[in-house]
Amino acid sequence: MQLATEILISFFLVVAGVFGLVGSYGMLKLRDTMQRLHAPTKATTLGVGGALLASVLHFSAIEGRFSFHELLITVFLFLTAPITANFIAKVFMQAHLRPEDLPGTGGSYGWSLYEDPPADAVDPPSDFRQE
């Protein structure tokens, strides 16, 4: 039983290493920001997930205790990766695309990034304005 568990743990570690390597390679070789966005949010997330699965298996099967740390790390990782990707994409769009370059939304509102702020909105400090 212990040999099968160790083989499964080794498998998850190898899978984690492969996904981590692919994500790192993607960060180096992909050309622009929108292409590079997929490397850390997809491949590297799966790589860390594989390492965390291996750790959960190790502590529960071999050492006989369950550790919630890995589950908390996994939840945090899977909640923050899409939010980070969304912020990176919005910053790229604001810096490099005009509203005319984007397809229509099909709704009564356009892209939220390019909408005019409401009249009662507070102006940001002058340090943050682009001129």
TIRO-2110 file (N, C-alpha, C; in Angstrom, 1 decimal):
// TIRO-2110
0.8, -1.2, 0.0, N, 1, A
0.0, 0.0, 0.0, CA, 1, A
0.9, 1.3, 0.0, C, 1, A
1.9, 1.2, 0.8, N, 2, A
2.8, 2.4, 0.9, CA, 2, A
3.5, 2.7, -0.5, C, 2, A
3.9, 1.6, -1.2, N, 3, A
4.6, 1.8, -2.4, CA, 3, A
3.6, 2.4, -3.5, C, 3, A
2.4, 2.0, -3.5, N, 4, A
1.4, 2.6, -4.4, CA, 4, A
1.2, 4.1, -4.1, C, 4, A
1.2, 4.4, -2.8, N, 5, A
1.0, 5.8, -2.4, CA, 5, A
2.2, 6.7, -2.8, C, 5, A
3.4, 6.1, -2.6, N, 6, A
4.6, 6.8, -3.0, CA, 6, A
4.7, 7.0, -4.5, C, 6, A
4.2, 6.0, -5.3, N, 7, A
4.2, 6.2, -6.8, CA, 7, A
3.3, 7.3, -7.2, C, 7, A
2.1, 7.3, -6.5, N, 8, A
1.1, 8.3, -6.8, CA, 8, A
1.6, 9.7, -6.5, C, 8, A
2.3, 9.8, -5.3, N, 9, A
2.9, 11.1, -4.9, CA, 9, A
3.9, 11.5, -5.9, C, 9, A
4.8, 10.6, -6.3, N, 10, A
5.8, 10.9, -7.3, CA, 10, A
5.2, 11.3, -8.7, C, 10, A
4.1, 10.7, -9.0, N, 11, A
3.4, 11.1, -10.3, CA, 11, A
2.9, 12.5, -10.2, C, 11, A
2.3, 12.9, -9.1, N, 12, A
1.8, 14.2, -9.0, CA, 12, A
3.0, 15.3, -8.9, C, 12, A
4.1, 14.9, -8.4, N, 13, A
5.2, 15.8, -8.4, CA, 13, A
5.8, 16.0, -9.8, C, 13, A
5.9, 14.9, -10.5, N, 14, A
6.4, 15.0, -11.9, CA, 14, A
5.4, 15.8, -12.8, C, 14, A
4.1, 15.6, -12.6, N, 15, A
3.1, 16.4, -13.3, CA, 15, A
3.2, 17.9, -13.0, C, 15, A
3.4, 18.1, -11.7, N, 16, A
3.6, 19.5, -11.2, CA, 16, A
4.8, 20.1, -11.8, C, 16, A
5.9, 19.4, -11.9, N, 17, A
7.1, 19.9, -12.5, CA, 17, A
7.0, 20.2, -13.9, C, 17, A
6.3, 19.3, -14.7, N, 18, A
6.1, 19.5, -16.1, CA, 18, A
5.2, 20.8, -16.3, C, 18, A
4.1, 20.9, -15.6, N, 19, A
3.3, 22.1, -15.8, CA, 19, A
4.0, 23.4, -15.4, C, 19, A
4.8, 23.3, -14.3, N, 20, A
5.6, 24.5, -13.9, CA, 20, A
6.6, 24.9, -15.0, C, 20, A
7.3, 23.9, -15.6, N, 21, A
8.2, 24.1, -16.7, CA, 21, A
7.6, 24.7, -17.9, C, 21, A
6.4, 24.2, -18.3, N, 22, A
5.7, 24.7, -19.4, CA, 22, A
5.3, 26.1, -19.2, C, 22, A
4.8, 26.4, -18.0, N, 23, A
4.4, 27.8, -17.6, CA, 23, A
5.5, 28.7, -17.7, C, 23, A
6.7, 28.3, -17.1, N, 24, A
7.9, 29.2, -17.2, CA, 24, A
8.4, 29.4, -18.6, C, 24, A
8.4, 28.4, -19.4, N, 25, A
8.8, 28.5, -20.8, CA, 25, A
7.8, 29.4, -21.5, C, 25, A
6.5, 29.3, -21.2, N, 26, A
5.6, 30.2, -21.9, CA, 26, A
5.8, 31.7, -21.5, C, 26, A
6.2, 31.9, -20.3, N, 27, A
6.4, 33.3, -19.9, CA, 27, A
7.6, 33.9, -20.6, C, 27, A
8.6, 33.0, -21.0, N, 28, A
9.8, 33.5, -21.7, CA, 28, A
9.5, 33.6, -23.2, C, 28, A
8.8, 32.7, -23.8, N, 29, A
8.7, 32.6, -25.2, CA, 29, A
7.5, 33.3, -25.9, C, 29, A
6.5, 33.5, -25.2, N, 30, A
5.3, 34.1, -25.8, CA, 30, A
5.6, 35.6, -25.9, C, 30, A
5.0, 36.2, -27.0, N, 31, A
5.4, 37.5, -27.5, CA, 31, A
4.8, 38.7, -26.7, C, 31, A
3.5, 38.7, -26.6, N, 32, A
3.0, 39.9, -25.9, CA, 32, A
2.2, 39.6, -24.7, C, 32, A
1.7, 40.6, -24.0, N, 33, A
1.1, 40.4, -22.7, CA, 33, A
-0.1, 39.5, -22.7, C, 33, A
-0.9, 39.7, -23.7, N, 34, A
-2.2, 38.9, -23.7, CA, 34, A
-1.8, 37.4, -24.0, C, 34, A
-0.8, 37.1, -24.7, N, 35, A
-0.4, 35.7, -24.8, CA, 35, A
0.3, 35.2, -23.5, C, 35, A
1.1, 36.0, -22.9, N, 36, A
1.8, 35.6, -21.7, CA, 36, A
0.9, 35.4, -20.5, C, 36, A
-0.3, 36.0, -20.6, N, 37, A
-1.3, 35.9, -19.6, CA, 37, A
-1.7, 34.4, -19.3, C, 37, A
-1.7, 33.6, -20.3, N, 38, A
-2.1, 32.2, -20.1, CA, 38, A
-1.1, 31.3, -19.4, C, 38, A
0.2, 31.7, -19.5, N, 39, A
1.2, 30.8, -18.9, CA, 39, A
1.1, 30.8, -17.3, C, 39, A
1.0, 31.9, -16.6, N, 40, A
0.9, 31.8, -15.2, CA, 40, A
-0.4, 31.4, -14.7, C, 40, A
-1.5, 31.8, -15.4, N, 41, A
-2.8, 31.5, -14.9, CA, 41, A
-3.3, 30.0, -15.2, C, 41, A
-2.7, 29.4, -16.2, N, 42, A
-3.2, 28.0, -16.5, CA, 42, A
-2.1, 27.0, -16.1, C, 42, A
-1.0, 27.0, -16.8, N, 43, A
0.0, 26.0, -16.6, CA, 43, A
0.6, 26.0, -15.2, C, 43, A
1.0, 27.2, -14.7, N, 44, A
1.7, 27.2, -13.4, CA, 44, A
0.7, 27.0, -12.3, C, 44, A
-0.6, 27.4, -12.5, N, 45, A
-1.6, 27.0, -11.5, CA, 45, A
-1.7, 25.5, -11.3, C, 45, A
-1.8, 24.8, -12.4, N, 46, A
-1.9, 23.4, -12.4, CA, 46, A
-0.6, 22.8, -11.8, C, 46, A
0.5, 23.4, -12.1, N, 47, A
1.8, 22.9, -11.5, CA, 47, A
1.8, 23.0, -10.0, C, 47, A
1.4, 24.1, -9.5, N, 48, A
1.3, 24.3, -8.0, CA, 48, A
0.2, 23.3, -7.4, C, 48, A
-0.9, 23.2, -8.2, N, 49, A
-2.0, 22.3, -7.7, CA, 49, A
-1.5, 20.9, -7.6, C, 49, A
-0.6, 20.4, -8.6, N, 50, A
-0.1, 19.1, -8.5, CA, 50, A
0.8, 18.9, -7.3, C, 50, A
1.6, 19.9, -7.0, N, 51, A
2.5, 19.8, -5.8, CA, 51, A
1.7, 19.8, -4.5, C, 51, A
0.7, 20.5, -4.5, N, 52, A
-0.2, 20.5, -3.3, CA, 52, A
-0.9, 19.2, -3.1, C, 52, A
-1.4, 18.6, -4.2, N, 53, A
-2.0, 17.3, -4.1, CA, 53, A
-1.0, 16.2, -3.6, C, 53, A
0.2, 16.3, -4.1, N, 54, A
1.3, 15.4, -3.6, CA, 54, A
1.5, 15.6, -2.1, C, 54, A
1.5, 16.8, -1.7, N, 55, A
1.7, 17.1, -0.3, CA, 55, A
0.5, 16.6, 0.6, C, 55, A
-0.7, 16.8, 0.1, N, 56, A
-1.9, 16.3, 0.8, CA, 56, A
-1.8, 14.8, 0.9, C, 56, A
-1.5, 14.1, -0.2, N, 57, A
-1.3, 12.6, -0.1, CA, 57, A
-0.2, 12.2, 0.8, C, 57, A
0.9, 12.9, 0.8, N, 58, A
2.0, 12.5, 1.7, CA, 58, A
1.6, 12.6, 3.2, C, 58, A
1.0, 13.7, 3.5, N, 59, A
0.7, 13.9, 5.0, CA, 59, A
-0.4, 13.0, 5.4, C, 59, A
-1.4, 12.8, 4.5, N, 60, A
-2.5, 12.0, 5.0, CA, 60, A
-2.3, 10.5, 4.9, C, 60, A
-1.5, 10.0, 3.9, N, 61, A
-1.3, 8.5, 3.7, CA, 61, A
-0.1, 8.0, 4.5, C, 61, A
1.0, 8.8, 4.4, N, 62, A
2.3, 8.3, 4.9, CA, 62, A
2.5, 8.7, 6.4, C, 62, A
2.2, 10.0, 6.7, N, 63, A
2.4, 10.5, 8.1, CA, 63, A
1.2, 10.3, 8.9, C, 63, A
0.0, 10.0, 8.3, N, 64, A
-1.2, 9.7, 9.1, CA, 64, A
-1.9, 10.9, 9.7, C, 64, A
-1.6, 12.1, 9.2, N, 65, A
-2.4, 13.3, 9.7, CA, 65, A
-2.8, 14.1, 8.5, C, 65, A
-3.9, 14.8, 8.6, N, 66, A
-4.4, 15.7, 7.6, CA, 66, A
-4.0, 17.1, 7.8, C, 66, A
-3.5, 17.8, 6.8, N, 67, A
-3.1, 19.2, 6.9, CA, 67, A
-4.0, 20.0, 6.1, C, 67, A
-4.6, 21.0, 6.7, N, 68, A
-5.5, 22.0, 6.0, CA, 68, A
-4.7, 23.1, 5.3, C, 68, A
-3.4, 23.2, 5.6, N, 69, A
-2.6, 24.3, 4.9, CA, 69, A
-2.7, 24.2, 3.4, C, 69, A
-2.5, 22.9, 2.9, N, 70, A
-2.5, 22.8, 1.4, CA, 70, A
-3.9, 23.1, 0.8, C, 70, A
-4.9, 22.8, 1.5, N, 71, A
-6.3, 23.1, 1.0, CA, 71, A
-6.5, 24.6, 1.0, C, 71, A
-6.0, 25.3, 2.0, N, 72, A
-6.1, 26.8, 2.1, CA, 72, A
-5.3, 27.4, 1.0, C, 72, A
-4.1, 26.9, 0.7, N, 73, A
-3.3, 27.4, -0.4, CA, 73, A
-3.9, 27.2, -1.7, C, 73, A
-4.5, 26.1, -1.9, N, 74, A
-5.2, 25.7, -3.2, CA, 74, A
-6.4, 26.7, -3.4, C, 74, A
-7.2, 26.9, -2.4, N, 75, A
-8.4, 27.8, -2.5, CA, 75, A
-7.9, 29.2, -2.8, C, 75, A
-6.9, 29.7, -2.1, N, 76, A
-6.4, 31.0, -2.3, CA, 76, A
-5.8, 31.1, -3.8, C, 76, A
-5.1, 30.1, -4.2, N, 77, A
-4.5, 30.1, -5.6, CA, 77, A
-5.6, 30.2, -6.6, C, 77, A
-6.6, 29.3, -6.5, N, 78, A
-7.6, 29.2, -7.5, CA, 78, A
-8.6, 30.4, -7.5, C, 78, A
-8.7, 31.1, -6.4, N, 79, A
-9.5, 32.3, -6.3, CA, 79, A
-8.7, 33.6, -6.8, C, 79, A
-7.5, 33.6, -6.6, N, 80, A
-6.7, 34.8, -7.0, CA, 80, A
-6.2, 34.8, -8.4, C, 80, A
-5.9, 33.7, -9.0, N, 81, A
-5.4, 33.6, -10.3, CA, 81, A
-6.3, 34.2, -11.4, C, 81, A
-7.6, 33.9, -11.4, N, 82, A
-8.4, 34.6, -12.4, CA, 82, A
-8.6, 36.1, -12.2, C, 82, A
-8.6, 36.5, -10.9, N, 83, A
-8.7, 37.9, -10.7, CA, 83, A
-7.5, 38.7, -11.1, C, 83, A
-6.3, 38.1, -10.9, N, 84, A
-5.1, 38.7, -11.4, CA, 84, A
-5.0, 38.8, -12.9, C, 84, A
-5.5, 37.7, -13.5, N, 85, A
-5.5, 37.7, -15.0, CA, 85, A
-6.4, 38.7, -15.5, C, 85, A
-7.6, 38.9, -14.9, N, 86, A
-8.5, 40.0, -15.3, CA, 86, A
-7.9, 41.4, -15.2, C, 86, A
-7.2, 41.6, -14.1, N, 87, A
-6.6, 42.9, -13.9, CA, 87, A
-5.5, 43.2, -14.9, C, 87, A
-4.7, 42.1, -15.2, N, 88, A
-3.6, 42.3, -16.2, CA, 88, A
-4.2, 42.6, -17.6, C, 88, A
-5.3, 41.9, -17.9, N, 89, A
-5.9, 42.1, -19.2, CA, 89, A
-6.5, 43.5, -19.3, C, 89, A
-7.1, 44.0, -18.3, N, 90, A
-7.7, 45.3, -18.3, CA, 90, A
-6.6, 46.4, -18.5, C, 90, A
-5.5, 46.2, -17.8, N, 91, A
-4.4, 47.2, -17.9, CA, 91, A
-3.8, 47.2, -19.3, C, 91, A
-3.7, 46.0, -19.9, N, 92, A
-3.2, 45.9, -21.2, CA, 92, A
-4.1, 46.6, -22.2, C, 92, A
-5.4, 46.3, -22.0, N, 93, A
-6.4, 46.9, -22.9, CA, 93, A
-6.4, 48.4, -22.8, C, 93, A
-6.3, 48.9, -21.6, N, 94, A
-6.3, 50.4, -21.4, CA, 94, A
-5.1, 51.0, -22.0, C, 94, A
-4.0, 50.4, -21.9, N, 95, A
-2.7, 51.0, -22.4, CA, 95, A
-2.5, 50.8, -23.9, C, 95, A
-3.1, 49.8, -24.5, N, 96, A
-2.8, 49.4, -25.9, CA, 96, A
-3.9, 49.4, -26.9, C, 96, A
-5.2, 49.4, -26.4, N, 97, A
-6.3, 49.3, -27.4, CA, 97, A
-7.2, 50.6, -27.2, C, 97, A
-7.8, 51.0, -28.4, N, 98, A
-8.8, 52.0, -28.4, CA, 98, A
-10.1, 51.4, -28.4, C, 98, A
-11.2, 52.1, -27.9, N, 99, A
-12.5, 51.5, -27.9, CA, 99, A
-13.0, 51.0, -29.3, C, 99, A
-12.5, 51.7, -30.3, N, 100, A
-12.9, 51.3, -31.7, CA, 100, A
-12.3, 50.0, -32.1, C, 100, A
-11.2, 49.6, -31.5, N, 101, A
-10.5, 48.4, -31.9, CA, 101, A
-11.2, 47.1, -31.4, C, 101, A
-12.1, 47.3, -30.4, N, 102, A
-12.8, 46.2, -29.8, CA, 102, A
-14.1, 45.8, -30.4, C, 102, A
-14.5, 44.6, -30.4, N, 103, A
-15.9, 44.2, -30.9, CA, 103, A
-17.0, 44.8, -30.1, C, 103, A
-18.1, 44.9, -30.6, N, 104, A
-19.3, 45.4, -29.9, CA, 104, A
-19.7, 44.4, -28.8, C, 104, A
-20.3, 44.9, -27.8, N, 105, A
-20.7, 44.0, -26.7, CA, 105, A
-22.1, 43.4, -26.9, C, 105, A
-22.9, 43.9, -27.8, N, 106, A
-24.2, 43.4, -28.1, CA, 106, A
-25.3, 43.8, -27.0, C, 106, A
-24.9, 44.6, -26.1, N, 107, A
-25.8, 45.1, -25.1, CA, 107, A
-25.9, 46.6, -25.1, C, 107, A
-26.7, 47.1, -24.2, N, 108, A
-26.9, 48.6, -24.1, CA, 108, A
-25.7, 49.3, -23.6, C, 108, A
-24.7, 48.6, -23.0, N, 109, A
-23.5, 49.2, -22.4, CA, 109, A
-22.3, 48.7, -23.3, C, 109, A
-21.3, 49.6, -23.3, N, 110, A
-20.1, 49.2, -24.0, CA, 110, A
-19.1, 48.5, -23.0, C, 110, A
-17.9, 48.5, -23.4, N, 111, A
-16.8, 48.0, -22.5, CA, 111, A
-16.7, 48.9, -21.3, C, 111, A
-16.7, 48.3, -20.1, N, 112, A
-16.7, 49.1, -18.9, CA, 112, A
-15.4, 49.9, -18.7, C, 112, A
-14.4, 49.4, -19.3, N, 113, A
-13.1, 50.0, -19.2, CA, 113, A
-13.1, 51.4, -19.8, C, 113, A
-14.0, 51.6, -20.9, N, 114, A
-14.0, 52.8, -21.6, CA, 114, A
-15.2, 53.7, -21.4, C, 114, A
-16.0, 53.3, -20.5, N, 115, A
-17.2, 54.1, -20.2, CA, 115, A
-16.8, 55.3, -19.4, C, 115, A
-17.6, 56.4, -19.7, N, 116, A
-17.3, 57.7, -19.0, CA, 116, A
-17.7, 57.5, -17.5, C, 116, A
-17.0, 58.0, -16.6, N, 117, A
-17.3, 57.9, -15.2, CA, 117, A
-18.6, 58.8, -14.9, C, 117, A
-19.3, 58.4, -13.9, N, 118, A
-20.5, 59.3, -13.5, CA, 118, A
-20.1, 60.7, -13.1, C, 118, A
-21.0, 61.6, -13.2, N, 119, A
-20.7, 63.0, -12.9, CA, 119, A
-20.3, 63.2, -11.5, C, 119, A
-20.8, 62.4, -10.6, N, 120, A
-20.5, 62.6, -9.2, CA, 120, A
-19.3, 61.8, -8.7, C, 120, A
-18.5, 61.2, -9.7, N, 121, A
-17.4, 60.4, -9.3, CA, 121, A
-16.3, 61.4, -8.8, C, 121, A
-15.5, 60.9, -7.8, N, 122, A
-14.4, 61.6, -7.3, CA, 122, A
-13.2, 61.5, -8.2, C, 122, A
-12.6, 62.6, -8.5, N, 123, A
-11.4, 62.6, -9.3, CA, 123, A
-10.2, 62.0, -8.6, C, 123, A
-9.4, 61.2, -9.2, N, 124, A
-8.2, 60.7, -8.6, CA, 124, A
-7.2, 61.8, -8.3, C, 124, A
-6.2, 61.5, -7.4, N, 125, A
-5.2, 62.5, -7.2, CA, 125, A
-4.4, 62.8, -8.5, C, 125, A
-3.8, 64.0, -8.6, N, 126, A
-3.1, 64.4, -9.8, CA, 126, A
-1.9, 63.4, -10.1, C, 126, A
-1.4, 62.7, -9.1, N, 127, A
-0.3, 61.8, -9.3, CA, 127, A
-0.7, 60.7, -10.3, C, 127, A
-2.0, 60.3, -10.3, N, 128, A
-2.4, 59.1, -11.0, CA, 128, A
-3.0, 59.4, -12.3, C, 128, A
-3.2, 60.7, -12.7, N, 129, A
-3.7, 61.0, -14.0, CA, 129, A
-2.7, 60.8, -15.1, C, 129, A
-3.2, 60.3, -16.2, N, 130, A
-2.3, 60.2, -17.4, CA, 130, A
-2.6, 61.5, -18.3, C, 130, A
-1.5, 62.1, -18.6, N, 131, A
-1.7, 63.3, -19.4, CA, 131, A
-0.9, 63.2, -20.7, C, 131, A
END
